[in-house]
Amino acid sequence: MRGGGAFLVAIGLGILVGAFGGRKWRIVWLIAGAALGVLIMAVGGATRLIFDEGVRPPIWQWIVLGIAFLVEGYLVSVVVRKFLDMDSRPFWMWMLFIVGAHFLILGLSHGPICAVLAIVCMVNAWIGLRTTSVDLRVFWAVDGVLKILGGALMIAVSYS
């Protein structure tokens, strides 16, 4: 849960910063947040193996992670084929919805905070799909804030 939370905080920051620019900003900061998240998880995982005497997550958690990524990858490919305009509101709102949906699966291995985050992110994206009078960057920023808060809560709970 701690590694997932740290990843969410990093990607959430990237999403939030990316909300203040156009598509190019969204993509650049999304990638930067994801890269930082992966780096944090790699360093955290390595130090945990070193200092916690090799404690590793059970195999079923890795299986759940793999299933979540496969589902997300498939759904992303569906959206990419359906919405050829990657600048369009529906494209980005469905992407946010898909990420939320894969958090539902991750809730099995990362806990109930991740599952609640999934639902809240999906609701935000759904409202963004339906409320076309509001700039999509608002929903993008809200998504980033939700991920930061959910990730920070996951980190805090993992220490108690």
Secondary structure by P-SEA (a helix, b strand, c coil): caaaaaaaaaaaaaaaaaccccaaaaaaaaaaaaaaaaaaaaaaaaaaaaccccccccaaaaaaaaaaaaaaaaaaaaaaaaccccccaaaaaaaaaaaaaaaaaacccccaaaaaaaaaaaaaaaaaaacccccaaaaaaaaaaaaaaaaaaaaaaaac
